[in-house]
Amino acid sequence: MKYSLIIFLLLVTGIASSQERVSLSKNQLNINIAPLSLSYEGKIDDNKSFTSSAGIAYAFEFAARQGGGTETAFIAAPYFTSSVRNYYQRKNVRKSNLQNNSGNYIGIYASYMLEPFGEPDNLTEATAFLENTNILTVGPVWGIQRNYASGIHLGLSIGPGFKTGKYIKDSFTFAGEFEFGFVLSSK
């Protein structure tokens, strides 16, 4: 009886460890509509990847004037992001759900926003211009990424972050991003 229990446990352990392991794609290129960007994800090992994006971030700001009325500002600025991701729970999910680097992950995120385009026309734009110039944000993130067979790419990462910049005080903020776009290639 004792030996049959040991043999049974060895067989169950062998079957459980022989499940097909799904690793990340070697590299993937996405074009995103929101925000307008191009992103690349490269495989480091079976569950880890490095991502890098470059694009244009945009924001609208509204402010009330002292004499009445409102001022509006539209800011568009180039930005760069990068992150190292560790995808988890990849063995327990069907292979078809993990294609093209779909999965949940934890990672380290960093973004850098350069100086916005154009010159400010009013006080609201000038304030927004200075608040969004040369900003570095870093922090740990939790994320989810889904890439569907139709080519649609969705990504969301969020976590606590630290923000520093040329014209702003160092402060704690949220780090992360939302992406909606299309997978251009995945190998």
PyMOL commands that set and color helices and strands:
alter all, ss='L'
color gray80, all
select helices_A, chain A and resi 2-17+95-97+99-101+123-131
alter helices_A, ss='H'
color red, helices_A
select strands_A, chain A and resi 27-34+36-43+48-64+70-88+103-113+135-147+152-165+171-186
alter strands_A, ss='S'
color yellow, strands_A
deselect
rebuild
show_as cartoon
